[in-house]
Amino acid sequence: MRKERIRRRKLIHGLELALLILLLLIIITSVILHLARRPLTQAEKTSQAVAQRYAKIDKSDHFFAVNVGRPTYTIAGRNQQKQPIYAIMSNNWHAVQIVRQASGISATQASQIASHRTAATVTNLGLTVEQNKPVWLVSTRNRQGAHQYVYINFSKGKVTKVIKNL
């Protein structure tokens, strides 16, 4: 009887310890994920403020971040005249290029063009600037796991460059 009580107490103590360790792992993982996302969250907030100031975007719909070469951030939204626009800015937020969404292809179209061209799955995309012209940069991964970057001209929807096997 006494041995059984001791064994039950050890079992309960072990379960409590396992639950405590599991809870600590969940908390630590949550903190690490929060800290890892902090730079991107801060970049998004700063980009929204810059877009409101320079492009007069009242409401932002989407945020794109491109980190190939030099980082570029893009806010999709509507200006005061309710026209859908993109505000593309450099990582120091000094150079802002404003582009009407109607003057080019959408993110969905760019994604379809890239996946059709490379026969791969799209992992990320964003609007950036190449040679002072807006381009969609689409990141893809093929079945073998190789990454590729597909540059698509924003206004014409044509693939301008493909970087394979990264």
Secondary structure as GFF3:
##gff-version 3
##sequence-region A 1 166
A	DSSP	alpha_helix	2	54	.	.	.	ID=ss1
A	DSSP	beta_strand	59	66	.	.	.	ID=ss2
A	DSSP	beta_strand	72	78	.	.	.	ID=ss3
A	DSSP	beta_strand	84	90	.	.	.	ID=ss4
A	DSSP	beta_strand	96	100	.	.	.	ID=ss5
A	DSSP	three_ten_helix	101	103	.	.	.	ID=ss6
A	DSSP	alpha_helix	107	118	.	.	.	ID=ss7
A	DSSP	beta_strand	121	130	.	.	.	ID=ss8
A	DSSP	beta_strand	133	141	.	.	.	ID=ss9
A	DSSP	beta_strand	147	153	.	.	.	ID=ss10
A	DSSP	beta_strand	159	163	.	.	.	ID=ss11
###
